[in-house]
Amino acid sequence: MRILFVCGRARARSPTAEQVFSRWPGLETASAGVSDDADEPVEADHLAWAEIIVVMERAHRRKLMRRFGPALRHARIVCLDVRDDYAFMEPALLRLLEARAGRFLPPGRKPG
């Protein structure tokens, strides 16, 4: 399963999620940001690649829909409601991501 994690600037939340979930068996992960100054800006290729798009905030979903509406017809978009209050790989962020995103992943995918 291919999952794209999206936040604002792709500097903390989505890259952390990409790393955390890349360790889960059977998952391929990527991350990108919706802001103009994102380290890895969201491109149409990201969206075509992803089976699930996980946004950190509802505002990210709205930006994706405005910018890429037709390209998102196939997409399942999930919002985790994770505010931009964390640093890259911060332990509290790791716990929050695993708790909130884990429920959207297929059963049996979590590592033992």
MODELLER restraints for C-alpha pairs under 7 A, 6 or more apart:
rsr = mdl.restraints
at = mdl.atoms
rsr.add(forms.Gaussian(group=physical.xy_distance, feature=features.Distance(at['CA:1:A'], at['CA:26:A']), mean=6.26, stdev=0.5))
rsr.add(forms.Gaussian(group=physical.xy_distance, feature=features.Distance(at['CA:1:A'], at['CA:27:A']), mean=4.92, stdev=0.5))
rsr.add(forms.Gaussian(group=physical.xy_distance, feature=features.Distance(at['CA:1:A'], at['CA:28:A']), mean=6.04, stdev=0.5))
rsr.add(forms.Gaussian(group=physical.xy_distance, feature=features.Distance(at['CA:1:A'], at['CA:51:A']), mean=6.55, stdev=0.5))
rsr.add(forms.Gaussian(group=physical.xy_distance, feature=features.Distance(at['CA:2:A'], at['CA:27:A']), mean=5.95, stdev=0.5))
rsr.add(forms.Gaussian(group=physical.xy_distance, feature=features.Distance(at['CA:2:A'], at['CA:28:A']), mean=4.68, stdev=0.5))
rsr.add(forms.Gaussian(group=physical.xy_distance, feature=features.Distance(at['CA:2:A'], at['CA:29:A']), mean=5.81, stdev=0.5))
rsr.add(forms.Gaussian(group=physical.xy_distance, feature=features.Distance(at['CA:2:A'], at['CA:50:A']), mean=5.06, stdev=0.5))
rsr.add(forms.Gaussian(group=physical.xy_distance, feature=features.Distance(at['CA:2:A'], at['CA:51:A']), mean=5.22, stdev=0.5))
rsr.add(forms.Gaussian(group=physical.xy_distance, feature=features.Distance(at['CA:2:A'], at['CA:52:A']), mean=6.60, stdev=0.5))
rsr.add(forms.Gaussian(group=physical.xy_distance, feature=features.Distance(at['CA:3:A'], at['CA:28:A']), mean=6.23, stdev=0.5))
rsr.add(forms.Gaussian(group=physical.xy_distance, feature=features.Distance(at['CA:3:A'], at['CA:29:A']), mean=4.93, stdev=0.5))
rsr.add(forms.Gaussian(group=physical.xy_distance, feature=features.Distance(at['CA:3:A'], at['CA:30:A']), mean=6.48, stdev=0.5))
rsr.add(forms.Gaussian(group=physical.xy_distance, feature=features.Distance(at['CA:3:A'], at['CA:50:A']), mean=5.31, stdev=0.5))
rsr.add(forms.Gaussian(group=physical.xy_distance, feature=features.Distance(at['CA:3:A'], at['CA:51:A']), mean=5.95, stdev=0.5))
rsr.add(forms.Gaussian(group=physical.xy_distance, feature=features.Distance(at['CA:3:A'], at['CA:52:A']), mean=4.91, stdev=0.5))
rsr.add(forms.Gaussian(group=physical.xy_distance, feature=features.Distance(at['CA:3:A'], at['CA:53:A']), mean=5.85, stdev=0.5))
rsr.add(forms.Gaussian(group=physical.xy_distance, feature=features.Distance(at['CA:4:A'], at['CA:29:A']), mean=5.85, stdev=0.5))
rsr.add(forms.Gaussian(group=physical.xy_distance, feature=features.Distance(at['CA:4:A'], at['CA:30:A']), mean=4.88, stdev=0.5))
rsr.add(forms.Gaussian(group=physical.xy_distance, feature=features.Distance(at['CA:4:A'], at['CA:31:A']), mean=5.43, stdev=0.5))
rsr.add(forms.Gaussian(group=physical.xy_distance, feature=features.Distance(at['CA:4:A'], at['CA:50:A']), mean=5.63, stdev=0.5))
rsr.add(forms.Gaussian(group=physical.xy_distance, feature=features.Distance(at['CA:4:A'], at['CA:52:A']), mean=6.38, stdev=0.5))
rsr.add(forms.Gaussian(group=physical.xy_distance, feature=features.Distance(at['CA:4:A'], at['CA:53:A']), mean=4.82, stdev=0.5))
rsr.add(forms.Gaussian(group=physical.xy_distance, feature=features.Distance(at['CA:4:A'], at['CA:54:A']), mean=6.06, stdev=0.5))
rsr.add(forms.Gaussian(group=physical.xy_distance, feature=features.Distance(at['CA:5:A'], at['CA:14:A']), mean=5.01, stdev=0.5))
rsr.add(forms.Gaussian(group=physical.xy_distance, feature=features.Distance(at['CA:5:A'], at['CA:17:A']), mean=6.68, stdev=0.5))
rsr.add(forms.Gaussian(group=physical.xy_distance, feature=features.Distance(at['CA:5:A'], at['CA:18:A']), mean=6.53, stdev=0.5))
rsr.add(forms.Gaussian(group=physical.xy_distance, feature=features.Distance(at['CA:5:A'], at['CA:30:A']), mean=6.22, stdev=0.5))
rsr.add(forms.Gaussian(group=physical.xy_distance, feature=features.Distance(at['CA:5:A'], at['CA:31:A']), mean=4.61, stdev=0.5))
rsr.add(forms.Gaussian(group=physical.xy_distance, feature=features.Distance(at['CA:5:A'], at['CA:32:A']), mean=6.49, stdev=0.5))
rsr.add(forms.Gaussian(group=physical.xy_distance, feature=features.Distance(at['CA:5:A'], at['CA:53:A']), mean=6.03, stdev=0.5))
rsr.add(forms.Gaussian(group=physical.xy_distance, feature=features.Distance(at['CA:5:A'], at['CA:54:A']), mean=4.77, stdev=0.5))
rsr.add(forms.Gaussian(group=physical.xy_distance, feature=features.Distance(at['CA:5:A'], at['CA:55:A']), mean=5.94, stdev=0.5))
rsr.add(forms.Gaussian(group=physical.xy_distance, feature=features.Distance(at['CA:6:A'], at['CA:14:A']), mean=5.39, stdev=0.5))
rsr.add(forms.Gaussian(group=physical.xy_distance, feature=features.Distance(at['CA:6:A'], at['CA:31:A']), mean=5.73, stdev=0.5))
rsr.add(forms.Gaussian(group=physical.xy_distance, feature=features.Distance(at['CA:6:A'], at['CA:32:A']), mean=5.10, stdev=0.5))
rsr.add(forms.Gaussian(group=physical.xy_distance, feature=features.Distance(at['CA:6:A'], at['CA:33:A']), mean=5.32, stdev=0.5))
rsr.add(forms.Gaussian(group=physical.xy_distance, feature=features.Distance(at['CA:6:A'], at['CA:54:A']), mean=6.03, stdev=0.5))
rsr.add(forms.Gaussian(group=physical.xy_distance, feature=features.Distance(at['CA:6:A'], at['CA:55:A']), mean=4.69, stdev=0.5))
rsr.add(forms.Gaussian(group=physical.xy_distance, feature=features.Distance(at['CA:6:A'], at['CA:56:A']), mean=6.34, stdev=0.5))
rsr.add(forms.Gaussian(group=physical.xy_distance, feature=features.Distance(at['CA:7:A'], at['CA:13:A']), mean=6.41, stdev=0.5))
rsr.add(forms.Gaussian(group=physical.xy_distance, feature=features.Distance(at['CA:7:A'], at['CA:14:A']), mean=5.53, stdev=0.5))
rsr.add(forms.Gaussian(group=physical.xy_distance, feature=features.Distance(at['CA:7:A'], at['CA:32:A']), mean=6.71, stdev=0.5))
rsr.add(forms.Gaussian(group=physical.xy_distance, feature=features.Distance(at['CA:7:A'], at['CA:33:A']), mean=4.91, stdev=0.5))
rsr.add(forms.Gaussian(group=physical.xy_distance, feature=features.Distance(at['CA:7:A'], at['CA:34:A']), mean=6.48, stdev=0.5))
rsr.add(forms.Gaussian(group=physical.xy_distance, feature=features.Distance(at['CA:7:A'], at['CA:55:A']), mean=5.97, stdev=0.5))
rsr.add(forms.Gaussian(group=physical.xy_distance, feature=features.Distance(at['CA:7:A'], at['CA:56:A']), mean=5.40, stdev=0.5))
rsr.add(forms.Gaussian(group=physical.xy_distance, feature=features.Distance(at['CA:7:A'], at['CA:60:A']), mean=6.42, stdev=0.5))
rsr.add(forms.Gaussian(group=physical.xy_distance, feature=features.Distance(at['CA:8:A'], at['CA:33:A']), mean=4.71, stdev=0.5))
rsr.add(forms.Gaussian(group=physical.xy_distance, feature=features.Distance(at['CA:8:A'], at['CA:34:A']), mean=5.11, stdev=0.5))
rsr.add(forms.Gaussian(group=physical.xy_distance, feature=features.Distance(at['CA:8:A'], at['CA:35:A']), mean=5.23, stdev=0.5))
rsr.add(forms.Gaussian(group=physical.xy_distance, feature=features.Distance(at['CA:8:A'], at['CA:38:A']), mean=6.76, stdev=0.5))
rsr.add(forms.Gaussian(group=physical.xy_distance, feature=features.Distance(at['CA:8:A'], at['CA:60:A']), mean=6.89, stdev=0.5))
rsr.add(forms.Gaussian(group=physical.xy_distance, feature=features.Distance(at['CA:9:A'], at['CA:33:A']), mean=4.66, stdev=0.5))
rsr.add(forms.Gaussian(group=physical.xy_distance, feature=features.Distance(at['CA:9:A'], at['CA:34:A']), mean=6.54, stdev=0.5))
rsr.add(forms.Gaussian(group=physical.xy_distance, feature=features.Distance(at['CA:9:A'], at['CA:35:A']), mean=5.45, stdev=0.5))
rsr.add(forms.Gaussian(group=physical.xy_distance, feature=features.Distance(at['CA:9:A'], at['CA:37:A']), mean=6.32, stdev=0.5))
rsr.add(forms.Gaussian(group=physical.xy_distance, feature=features.Distance(at['CA:9:A'], at['CA:38:A']), mean=3.78, stdev=0.5))
rsr.add(forms.Gaussian(group=physical.xy_distance, feature=features.Distance(at['CA:9:A'], at['CA:39:A']), mean=6.04, stdev=0.5))
rsr.add(forms.Gaussian(group=physical.xy_distance, feature=features.Distance(at['CA:10:A'], at['CA:31:A']), mean=6.68, stdev=0.5))
rsr.add(forms.Gaussian(group=physical.xy_distance, feature=features.Distance(at['CA:10:A'], at['CA:32:A']), mean=5.16, stdev=0.5))
rsr.add(forms.Gaussian(group=physical.xy_distance, feature=features.Distance(at['CA:10:A'], at['CA:33:A']), mean=4.54, stdev=0.5))
rsr.add(forms.Gaussian(group=physical.xy_distance, feature=features.Distance(at['CA:10:A'], at['CA:38:A']), mean=5.60, stdev=0.5))
rsr.add(forms.Gaussian(group=physical.xy_distance, feature=features.Distance(at['CA:10:A'], at['CA:39:A']), mean=5.67, stdev=0.5))
rsr.add(forms.Gaussian(group=physical.xy_distance, feature=features.Distance(at['CA:10:A'], at['CA:40:A']), mean=6.11, stdev=0.5))
rsr.add(forms.Gaussian(group=physical.xy_distance, feature=features.Distance(at['CA:11:A'], at['CA:39:A']), mean=6.57, stdev=0.5))
rsr.add(forms.Gaussian(group=physical.xy_distance, feature=features.Distance(at['CA:11:A'], at['CA:88:A']), mean=6.88, stdev=0.5))
rsr.add(forms.Gaussian(group=physical.xy_distance, feature=features.Distance(at['CA:12:A'], at['CA:86:A']), mean=6.93, stdev=0.5))
rsr.add(forms.Gaussian(group=physical.xy_distance, feature=features.Distance(at['CA:12:A'], at['CA:87:A']), mean=5.52, stdev=0.5))
rsr.add(forms.Gaussian(group=physical.xy_distance, feature=features.Distance(at['CA:12:A'], at['CA:88:A']), mean=4.08, stdev=0.5))
rsr.add(forms.Gaussian(group=physical.xy_distance, feature=features.Distance(at['CA:13:A'], at['CA:88:A']), mean=6.50, stdev=0.5))
rsr.add(forms.Gaussian(group=physical.xy_distance, feature=features.Distance(at['CA:14:A'], at['CA:31:A']), mean=5.31, stdev=0.5))
rsr.add(forms.Gaussian(group=physical.xy_distance, feature=features.Distance(at['CA:14:A'], at['CA:32:A']), mean=6.73, stdev=0.5))
rsr.add(forms.Gaussian(group=physical.xy_distance, feature=features.Distance(at['CA:15:A'], at['CA:31:A']), mean=5.57, stdev=0.5))
rsr.add(forms.Gaussian(group=physical.xy_distance, feature=features.Distance(at['CA:16:A'], at['CA:88:A']), mean=5.83, stdev=0.5))
rsr.add(forms.Gaussian(group=physical.xy_distance, feature=features.Distance(at['CA:16:A'], at['CA:89:A']), mean=5.33, stdev=0.5))
rsr.add(forms.Gaussian(group=physical.xy_distance, feature=features.Distance(at['CA:17:A'], at['CA:97:A']), mean=6.64, stdev=0.5))
rsr.add(forms.Gaussian(group=physical.xy_distance, feature=features.Distance(at['CA:18:A'], at['CA:29:A']), mean=5.33, stdev=0.5))
rsr.add(forms.Gaussian(group=physical.xy_distance, feature=features.Distance(at['CA:18:A'], at['CA:30:A']), mean=5.50, stdev=0.5))
rsr.add(forms.Gaussian(group=physical.xy_distance, feature=features.Distance(at['CA:18:A'], at['CA:31:A']), mean=5.86, stdev=0.5))
rsr.add(forms.Gaussian(group=physical.xy_distance, feature=features.Distance(at['CA:21:A'], at['CA:29:A']), mean=6.81, stdev=0.5))
rsr.add(forms.Gaussian(group=physical.xy_distance, feature=features.Distance(at['CA:22:A'], at['CA:28:A']), mean=5.94, stdev=0.5))
rsr.add(forms.Gaussian(group=physical.xy_distance, feature=features.Distance(at['CA:22:A'], at['CA:29:A']), mean=5.53, stdev=0.5))
rsr.add(forms.Gaussian(group=physical.xy_distance, feature=features.Distance(at['CA:24:A'], at['CA:109:A']), mean=6.28, stdev=0.5))
rsr.add(forms.Gaussian(group=physical.xy_distance, feature=features.Distance(at['CA:24:A'], at['CA:110:A']), mean=5.83, stdev=0.5))
rsr.add(forms.Gaussian(group=physical.xy_distance, feature=features.Distance(at['CA:24:A'], at['CA:111:A']), mean=5.70, stdev=0.5))
rsr.add(forms.Gaussian(group=physical.xy_distance, feature=features.Distance(at['CA:25:A'], at['CA:109:A']), mean=5.92, stdev=0.5))
rsr.add(forms.Gaussian(group=physical.xy_distance, feature=features.Distance(at['CA:25:A'], at['CA:111:A']), mean=6.71, stdev=0.5))
rsr.add(forms.Gaussian(group=physical.xy_distance, feature=features.Distance(at['CA:26:A'], at['CA:109:A']), mean=6.91, stdev=0.5))
rsr.add(forms.Gaussian(group=physical.xy_distance, feature=features.Distance(at['CA:32:A'], at['CA:40:A']), mean=4.91, stdev=0.5))
rsr.add(forms.Gaussian(group=physical.xy_distance, feature=features.Distance(at['CA:32:A'], at['CA:41:A']), mean=5.34, stdev=0.5))
rsr.add(forms.Gaussian(group=physical.xy_distance, feature=features.Distance(at['CA:32:A'], at['CA:42:A']), mean=5.09, stdev=0.5))
rsr.add(forms.Gaussian(group=physical.xy_distance, feature=features.Distance(at['CA:33:A'], at['CA:40:A']), mean=5.98, stdev=0.5))
rsr.add(forms.Gaussian(group=physical.xy_distance, feature=features.Distance(at['CA:33:A'], at['CA:41:A']), mean=4.90, stdev=0.5))
rsr.add(forms.Gaussian(group=physical.xy_distance, feature=features.Distance(at['CA:33:A'], at['CA:42:A']), mean=5.49, stdev=0.5))
rsr.add(forms.Gaussian(group=physical.xy_distance, feature=features.Distance(at['CA:34:A'], at['CA:41:A']), mean=6.03, stdev=0.5))
rsr.add(forms.Gaussian(group=physical.xy_distance, feature=features.Distance(at['CA:34:A'], at['CA:42:A']), mean=5.82, stdev=0.5))
rsr.add(forms.Gaussian(group=physical.xy_distance, feature=features.Distance(at['CA:34:A'], at['CA:60:A']), mean=6.52, stdev=0.5))
rsr.add(forms.Gaussian(group=physical.xy_distance, feature=features.Distance(at['CA:34:A'], at['CA:63:A']), mean=6.75, stdev=0.5))
rsr.add(forms.Gaussian(group=physical.xy_distance, feature=features.Distance(at['CA:35:A'], at['CA:41:A']), mean=6.96, stdev=0.5))
rsr.add(forms.Gaussian(group=physical.xy_distance, feature=features.Distance(at['CA:47:A'], at['CA:72:A']), mean=6.99, stdev=0.5))
rsr.add(forms.Gaussian(group=physical.xy_distance, feature=features.Distance(at['CA:51:A'], at['CA:75:A']), mean=6.33, stdev=0.5))
rsr.add(forms.Gaussian(group=physical.xy_distance, feature=features.Distance(at['CA:51:A'], at['CA:76:A']), mean=6.84, stdev=0.5))
rsr.add(forms.Gaussian(group=physical.xy_distance, feature=features.Distance(at['CA:52:A'], at['CA:75:A']), mean=6.21, stdev=0.5))
rsr.add(forms.Gaussian(group=physical.xy_distance, feature=features.Distance(at['CA:52:A'], at['CA:76:A']), mean=5.02, stdev=0.5))
rsr.add(forms.Gaussian(group=physical.xy_distance, feature=features.Distance(at['CA:52:A'], at['CA:77:A']), mean=6.01, stdev=0.5))
rsr.add(forms.Gaussian(group=physical.xy_distance, feature=features.Distance(at['CA:53:A'], at['CA:75:A']), mean=6.84, stdev=0.5))
rsr.add(forms.Gaussian(group=physical.xy_distance, feature=features.Distance(at['CA:53:A'], at['CA:76:A']), mean=6.13, stdev=0.5))
rsr.add(forms.Gaussian(group=physical.xy_distance, feature=features.Distance(at['CA:53:A'], at['CA:77:A']), mean=4.73, stdev=0.5))
rsr.add(forms.Gaussian(group=physical.xy_distance, feature=features.Distance(at['CA:53:A'], at['CA:78:A']), mean=6.23, stdev=0.5))
rsr.add(forms.Gaussian(group=physical.xy_distance, feature=features.Distance(at['CA:54:A'], at['CA:77:A']), mean=5.80, stdev=0.5))
rsr.add(forms.Gaussian(group=physical.xy_distance, feature=features.Distance(at['CA:54:A'], at['CA:78:A']), mean=4.78, stdev=0.5))
rsr.add(forms.Gaussian(group=physical.xy_distance, feature=features.Distance(at['CA:54:A'], at['CA:79:A']), mean=5.81, stdev=0.5))
rsr.add(forms.Gaussian(group=physical.xy_distance, feature=features.Distance(at['CA:55:A'], at['CA:61:A']), mean=6.32, stdev=0.5))
rsr.add(forms.Gaussian(group=physical.xy_distance, feature=features.Distance(at['CA:55:A'], at['CA:78:A']), mean=6.12, stdev=0.5))
rsr.add(forms.Gaussian(group=physical.xy_distance, feature=features.Distance(at['CA:55:A'], at['CA:79:A']), mean=4.84, stdev=0.5))
rsr.add(forms.Gaussian(group=physical.xy_distance, feature=features.Distance(at['CA:55:A'], at['CA:80:A']), mean=6.37, stdev=0.5))
rsr.add(forms.Gaussian(group=physical.xy_distance, feature=features.Distance(at['CA:56:A'], at['CA:79:A']), mean=5.67, stdev=0.5))
rsr.add(forms.Gaussian(group=physical.xy_distance, feature=features.Distance(at['CA:56:A'], at['CA:80:A']), mean=5.10, stdev=0.5))
rsr.add(forms.Gaussian(group=physical.xy_distance, feature=features.Distance(at['CA:56:A'], at['CA:81:A']), mean=5.32, stdev=0.5))
rsr.add(forms.Gaussian(group=physical.xy_distance, feature=features.Distance(at['CA:56:A'], at['CA:82:A']), mean=5.04, stdev=0.5))
rsr.add(forms.Gaussian(group=physical.xy_distance, feature=features.Distance(at['CA:56:A'], at['CA:83:A']), mean=6.98, stdev=0.5))
rsr.add(forms.Gaussian(group=physical.xy_distance, feature=features.Distance(at['CA:57:A'], at['CA:79:A']), mean=5.99, stdev=0.5))
rsr.add(forms.Gaussian(group=physical.xy_distance, feature=features.Distance(at['CA:57:A'], at['CA:80:A']), mean=6.57, stdev=0.5))
rsr.add(forms.Gaussian(group=physical.xy_distance, feature=features.Distance(at['CA:57:A'], at['CA:81:A']), mean=4.85, stdev=0.5))
rsr.add(forms.Gaussian(group=physical.xy_distance, feature=features.Distance(at['CA:57:A'], at['CA:82:A']), mean=6.14, stdev=0.5))
rsr.add(forms.Gaussian(group=physical.xy_distance, feature=features.Distance(at['CA:57:A'], at['CA:83:A']), mean=6.76, stdev=0.5))
rsr.add(forms.Gaussian(group=physical.xy_distance, feature=features.Distance(at['CA:58:A'], at['CA:79:A']), mean=6.33, stdev=0.5))
rsr.add(forms.Gaussian(group=physical.xy_distance, feature=features.Distance(at['CA:80:A'], at['CA:100:A']), mean=6.09, stdev=0.5))
rsr.add(forms.Gaussian(group=physical.xy_distance, feature=features.Distance(at['CA:80:A'], at['CA:101:A']), mean=6.75, stdev=0.5))
rsr.add(forms.Gaussian(group=physical.xy_distance, feature=features.Distance(at['CA:86:A'], at['CA:93:A']), mean=6.18, stdev=0.5))
